[in-house]
Amino acid sequence: MRRSSLPLAAMAAVLVMLVSAVAPLHGANVLDQLKTRFNQDTGVLRLVVLVSPTCPECTSGAGWIQEYILKRNPTLNLKVYTVWYEMYPGDSPDDFPAARKMMPDKRVSHFWDQGKDVGRWFFGLVPTATTGEIEWDAFYLYDKDSVWAERPTAMLTWGRTILKDRRKLTAAVAELTGDQR
């Protein structure tokens, strides 16, 4: 008796649809997606944030950006690109949906970078104490006229760790908004 291959074909089709739905957030093409989005958003300030979804210092840093940069500056013309990847023991793509909720502001775009390509690319862009070859728990703020060809131009400030260097980001935003709190 011959078994029908229909259930197997149906399962394969569902698997292809699921992989296709997740693919834009995964793989080597995340760096290209980030670069494209960055260049599409020319004319506004851009903040790149590199974080682990379960590292307590990373998630605290992401929460700090949400509270002290985004929430306190609701009219700031800023786009934030938060790139999440596994760096901390226990990290997993399963942590990504909950991590995204730490930065719910509509100005934030979230990316999952399974290959850590963005972190590898940013490693060494500026002097850092990061060990290894992947930058994380870091931020990079770019001017509205910045363009990303070989590398983004017009960096205003950067920091690692986010919490350690938060005053640099606060000062840059205050200067841009004229806020002298």
C-alpha positions in Angstrom: 0.0 0.0 0.0 1.4 3.4 -1.0 1.2 6.3 1.4 0.1 9.7 0.1 2.8 12.3 0.0 0.2 15.1 0.4 0.6 15.4 4.2 4.4 15.6 3.8 4.1 18.1 1.0 1.7 20.2 3.1 4.1 20.2 6.0 6.9 21.2 3.8 4.8 24.1 2.4 4.0 25.3 5.9 7.7 25.0 6.9 8.7 27.1 3.9 6.1 29.8 4.8 7.3 29.9 8.4 10.9 30.2 7.4 10.0 32.9 4.9 8.1 34.9 7.5 11.1 34.9 9.8 13.9 35.2 7.2 13.9 39.1 7.0 15.1 39.2 10.6 17.8 36.5 10.3 20.9 35.7 8.5 23.7 37.6 6.8 21.3 39.9 5.1 20.5 41.7 8.4 23.5 44.0 7.9 22.3 44.9 4.4 18.8 45.5 5.7 20.2 47.8 8.4 22.3 49.7 6.0 19.4 50.1 3.6 17.0 51.3 6.3 19.7 53.6 7.6 20.1 55.3 4.2 16.3 55.4 3.6 16.0 57.4 6.8 18.5 60.2 5.8 17.2 63.5 7.2 16.6 62.2 10.7 18.9 61.3 13.5 19.7 57.6 13.7 20.7 55.5 16.7 22.0 52.0 16.3 21.7 49.9 19.4 23.5 46.4 19.7 22.1 44.2 22.5 21.6 40.7 23.9 18.0 39.9 24.7 18.7 38.5 28.2 21.9 40.1 29.4 20.7 42.2 32.4 23.0 45.2 31.5 21.9 45.1 27.9 18.2 45.0 28.7 18.6 47.7 31.3 20.4 49.8 28.7 17.6 49.2 26.1 15.1 50.1 28.8 17.0 53.3 29.7 17.0 54.4 26.0 13.3 53.8 25.9 12.6 55.8 29.1 15.2 58.6 29.0 15.7 59.2 25.3 12.5 58.2 23.5 9.8 58.7 26.1 11.3 62.0 27.4 11.8 63.3 23.9 8.6 62.3 22.0 9.1 64.9 19.3 12.7 64.1 18.7 13.1 63.3 15.0 15.0 60.0 15.6 15.0 56.5 14.2 16.4 53.7 16.4 17.6 50.4 15.0 17.9 47.9 17.8 19.8 44.8 16.7 19.4 41.8 19.0 21.6 38.7 19.0 22.9 35.9 21.2 25.8 37.0 23.4 24.8 36.0 26.9 24.5 32.4 28.2 21.0 31.3 27.6 20.2 33.8 24.8 18.0 32.4 22.1 15.8 33.6 19.2 12.9 32.7 21.5 13.8 35.7 23.7 13.5 38.1 20.8 9.7 38.8 21.0 9.9 39.7 24.7 13.0 41.7 24.2 11.3 43.9 21.5 8.7 44.9 24.1 11.4 46.7 26.1 11.5 49.4 23.4 7.9 49.7 22.1 8.3 53.3 20.7 7.2 53.5 17.1 10.5 55.1 16.1 12.3 51.8 16.9 12.9 49.1 14.3 14.0 45.7 15.7 16.2 43.2 14.0 17.3 39.6 15.1 20.8 38.9 13.8 21.4 35.2 14.2 24.8 35.4 12.6 25.9 38.4 14.7 27.0 40.1 11.4 26.1 43.5 12.6 28.1 43.1 15.8 31.0 41.8 13.8 30.8 44.8 11.5 30.7 47.4 14.3 33.6 45.7 16.2 36.6 48.0 15.8 34.6 50.9 14.3 35.6 52.9 17.3 38.1 52.1 20.1 36.5 49.7 22.6 37.3 47.5 25.5 35.2 44.7 24.0 36.9 41.3 24.0 36.3 39.0 21.1 35.2 40.1 17.7 31.6 41.1 18.2 30.5 44.5 19.6 27.5 44.4 21.9 25.8 46.4 24.6 26.7 49.5 22.6 25.1 52.5 20.8 26.1 54.7 17.9 24.3 58.0 17.3 24.5 59.5 13.7 23.6 62.9 12.4 20.6 63.4 10.1 22.9 63.9 7.1 24.8 60.7 7.7 25.1 58.3 4.8 26.3 54.7 5.0 28.5 53.8 2.1 31.6 52.0 3.2 30.8 53.1 6.8 28.3 55.6 8.2 29.5 59.2 8.2 28.8 61.9 10.8 28.8 59.9 14.0 27.8 62.2 16.8 28.6 59.9 19.8 28.9 56.3 20.7 29.2 54.2 23.9 29.8 50.9 25.4 28.2 49.8 27.7 25.0 51.6 27.2 24.5 52.3 30.9 28.2 53.3 31.5 28.1 55.8 28.6 24.5 56.9 28.9 25.6 60.5 29.8 27.3 60.8 26.4 24.0 60.0 24.7 22.0 62.2 27.0 24.4 65.1 26.4 24.2 64.7 22.6 20.4 64.6 22.6 20.3 67.6 24.9 22.5 69.5 22.6 20.4 68.6 19.6 17.1 69.5 21.3 18.4 72.6 23.1 17.4 71.0 26.4 19.7 72.2 29.2 18.2 70.1 32.1 
